[in-house]
């Protein structure tokens, strides 16, 4: 699930009424209101694994490109 308020994606650990307890792979836990969350996209789900995170953060080796003005 992706929490709109925190812009974080995590796995649902438990549900208590309208509250979800979500977890990041690091073990970080937080609560979010269910109606402020949505099913994670394939890219967001991939970010939950080390391999996926590397793919999302950077897909090319080398230095970042400078932003054009």
C-alpha positions, 0 to 999 in steps of 0.5 A: 500500500502507498500512504498518501500522507507520508508518500511511503509504500509499505506492506500491510502488517495489521488492520484495526478498523480504518487504521492500517499498520504498514511496514518498510523492509527496514522494519520502520512501522507506521499507522495510516488511515485506510481511505488515505492509502491505495494499492501500490503500483508495480514500481512502488511495490518494486521499491520494497526490495533492494533490487527494486530500489536500485532500479527505481533510484537509478537505472544508469551507471555514472554521474547524474545529469545536470538539470537544464535551466 
